[in-house]
Amino acid sequence: MNGLNADIASFERMRTELEERHLLEWVVFHHGQFVNVYPDFDAAASDAIDRFDTGPFLIRQVGAPPKIHLTGGMVFTRANA
């Protein structure tokens, strides 16, 4: 299983617990492991980039319906980079 598939599977396994404790907060997964909870997307993305460079890593908002689909070729960097 590749890194992103492992991250998605881990998120799905933890979904209920995350929704009970961190509804609408943001979470990061890397190599199938839960990393941390963040108050907003910018904080999650900034920490993920600092820790894991270009990834892959998964950032999800807990409890939010899927709205945005990003292609696999998108790379995020901080605005001041």
For each residue, the residues with C-beta under 8 A, 3 or more apart:
1: 5 6 9 32
2: 5 6 56
3: 6 7 30 31 32 55 56 57
4: 7 8 55 56 58
5: 1 2 8 9
6: 1 2 3 9 10 31 32
7: 3 4 10 11 29 30 31 32 56 57 58
8: 4 5 11 12 29 58
9: 1 5 6 12 13 32
10: 6 7 13 14 29 32 33 34
11: 7 8 14 15 18 27 29 58 60
12: 8 9 15
13: 9 10
14: 10 11 17 18 34
15: 11 12 18 19 62
16: 19 20
17: 14 20 21
18: 11 14 15 21 22 27 37 62 63
19: 15 16 22 23 62 63
20: 16 17 23
21: 17 18
22: 18 19 25 27 37 62
23: 19 20 62 63
24: 61 62 63 64
25: 22 37 38 39 61 62
26: 37 38 39 40 41 43 44 59 60 61 62
27: 11 18 22 34 35 36 37 38 44 59 60 62
28: 34 35 36 38 44 47 48 57 58 59
29: 7 8 10 11 32 33 34 35 57 58 60
30: 3 7 33 35 48 51 52 55 56 57 58
31: 3 6 7
32: 1 3 6 7 9 10 29
33: 10 29 30
34: 10 14 27 28 29
35: 27 28 29 30 47 48 51 57
36: 27 28 44 47
37: 18 22 25 26 27 62
38: 25 26 27 28 41 43 44 47
39: 25 26 43
40: 26 43 44
41: 26 38 44 45 59 61
42: 45 46
43: 26 38 39 40 46 47
44: 26 27 28 36 38 40 41 47 48 59
45: 41 42 48 49 59 76
46: 42 43 49 50 78
47: 28 35 36 38 43 44 50 51
48: 28 30 35 44 45 51 52 55 57 59
49: 45 46 52 53 54 76 77 78
50: 46 47
51: 30 35 47 48
52: 30 48 49 55 57
53: 49
54: 49 75
55: 3 4 30 48 52
56: 2 3 4 7 30
57: 3 7 28 29 30 35 48 52
58: 4 7 8 11 28 29 30
59: 26 27 28 41 44 45 48
60: 11 26 27 29 64
61: 24 25 26 41 64
62: 15 18 19 22 23 24 25 26 27 37
63: 18 19 23 24
64: 24 60 61 67
65:
66: 69
67: 64
68:
69: 66
70: 74
71: 74
72:
73:
74: 70 71
75: 54
76: 45 49
77: 49 81
78: 46 49 81
79:
80:
81: 77 78
